[in-house]
Amino acid sequence: MTRIGITTRDPTNNARLGRTVDEMEQERLAVQEQDPRVYLAVERTFLAWIRTGLALMGFGFVVARFGLFLRELGVASDNGNESPGVSLWAGTALVCIGVIVDVACSVRYIRTIRELNSGRYAVGRASALGIALAAMLALIGIAVSSYLMVMR
């Protein structure tokens, strides 16, 4: 039987109709893996993770330097508040998370390209990097907000 140009398996006459549905599905996946749009999509995702890592590093630098700015304002106003506070640690943590994101996304990109080239790519798996990044940022957010609540 033929539907819109797709040949399927007829149990009564397999040789005459050609390929089975499983063979056609394997061929479709092989063609899809060779499609340049798949590789370009993987590269776009990689570049998005790179931008995320760079943004985290930049934001971490700003947070760390903002603590220094506040300390300088305290010295100028003779307030006596010279403790570096949590901004230095939070900023350093954000810079480190940004570095980890960039390294992890590079490793994942290389692994994904290798899987695509070998035909072993598993579609639909969860992004462990994204989940870990969200969890770390949530913990830093909780720490900073609790610090701000205590130091009012």
C-alpha positions in Angstrom: 0.0 0.0 0.0 1.2 3.5 -0.8 0.2 6.7 0.9 1.5 10.1 -0.2 4.7 8.5 -1.7 5.4 6.4 1.4 5.8 2.7 0.8 4.8 0.5 3.8 5.1 -3.2 4.4 2.4 -5.4 3.0 2.5 -8.8 4.8 1.3 -10.6 1.6 3.9 -9.2 -0.8 7.0 -7.8 0.9 9.4 -8.1 -2.0 7.2 -6.2 -4.5 6.6 -3.1 -2.3 10.2 -2.6 -1.1 11.3 -1.3 2.3 9.7 -1.8 5.7 8.5 1.0 7.9 11.4 0.4 10.2 13.9 0.7 7.3 12.2 3.9 6.2 12.4 5.3 9.7 16.1 4.5 10.0 16.7 6.1 6.6 14.7 9.2 7.6 16.8 9.6 10.8 20.0 9.1 8.9 19.0 11.9 6.5 17.9 14.1 9.4 21.3 13.6 11.1 23.1 14.6 7.9 20.9 17.7 7.5 23.0 20.8 8.1 20.2 22.4 10.0 20.6 19.9 12.8 24.3 20.9 13.2 23.5 24.6 13.0 20.9 24.2 15.7 23.4 22.4 17.9 25.9 25.3 17.3 23.2 27.9 18.1 22.5 26.2 21.4 26.3 26.0 22.1 26.6 29.8 21.4 23.6 30.5 23.7 25.3 28.7 26.5 28.5 30.6 25.9 26.6 33.9 26.1 25.0 32.7 29.3 28.4 31.9 30.8 29.8 35.2 29.8 26.8 37.0 31.2 27.2 35.2 34.5 30.9 36.1 34.7 30.2 39.8 33.8 27.4 40.0 36.4 29.6 38.3 39.0 32.3 40.9 38.3 29.7 43.7 38.7 28.4 42.3 42.0 31.9 41.9 43.4 32.9 45.4 42.4 29.7 46.9 43.7 30.7 45.7 47.2 34.0 47.5 46.8 32.0 50.6 45.7 29.8 50.5 48.7 32.8 50.0 51.0 34.4 53.1 49.4 31.2 55.1 50.0 31.3 54.0 53.7 34.9 55.2 54.1 34.1 58.5 52.4 31.1 59.1 54.7 33.1 57.9 57.8 30.5 55.3 58.4 33.1 52.8 59.5 31.5 49.9 57.7 34.5 48.3 56.0 33.4 44.7 55.8 33.4 43.2 52.3 30.1 41.6 52.9 28.5 38.9 50.8 28.9 40.8 47.5 32.5 39.7 47.0 31.6 36.0 47.7 28.5 36.1 45.6 30.3 37.9 42.7 33.1 35.4 42.9 30.6 32.5 42.9 28.9 33.9 39.8 32.2 34.2 38.0 33.1 30.6 38.9 29.6 29.4 37.8 30.1 31.2 34.5 33.4 29.5 33.9 31.9 26.1 34.8 29.0 26.7 32.4 31.4 27.6 29.5 33.6 24.5 30.1 30.5 22.2 30.5 28.8 23.5 27.4 32.0 23.0 25.4 32.2 19.4 26.5 28.5 18.9 25.8 28.9 20.4 22.3 31.8 18.2 21.4 29.9 15.1 22.7 26.7 16.0 20.8 28.6 16.5 17.5 30.3 13.2 18.0 27.0 11.5 18.7 25.4 13.1 15.6 28.3 12.0 13.4 28.2 8.4 14.7 24.4 8.2 14.5 24.0 7.6 18.3 22.3 10.9 19.2 19.4 10.4 21.6 16.7 13.1 21.1 14.8 14.5 24.0 17.1 14.1 26.9 17.0 16.7 29.7 19.7 19.3 29.9 21.7 18.5 33.1 23.7 21.6 32.6 20.6 23.8 32.6 19.1 22.2 35.6 22.4 22.4 37.6 22.8 26.1 36.6 19.2 26.9 37.7 19.8 25.1 41.0 23.1 27.0 41.7 21.6 30.3 40.8 18.6 29.6 43.1 21.0 28.8 46.0 23.0 32.0 45.4 19.7 34.0 45.2 18.5 32.5 48.5 21.8 33.2 50.2 21.9 36.8 49.0 18.3 37.5 49.8 18.7 36.0 53.3 21.8 38.1 53.8 19.9 41.2 52.8 17.1 40.3 55.2 19.5 39.9 58.1 21.6 43.0 57.3 18.7 45.5 56.8 
